[in-house]
Amino acid sequence: MSFVETALLALGLVLIVEGLAYALAPSLVERLLEMMRMVPEEQRRSMGLMALAFGVLLVWGAKLLGA
């Protein structure tokens, strides 16, 4: 599987999960966003970078396993 195929697969999976959250629990998403506004910007940035790194590791691990 090429990089482009892997990137498209990963993007598709993210969109599925995001879509499910909004479709099944839109009010919960709104509350979560309100809570996130109370978190300082630097902490949100750090959380985003950690999520990014974890996502890259997951995709890389899946690639190693043959995905």
Order of alpha helices (4+ residues) and beta strands (2+ residues): alpha-alpha-alpha
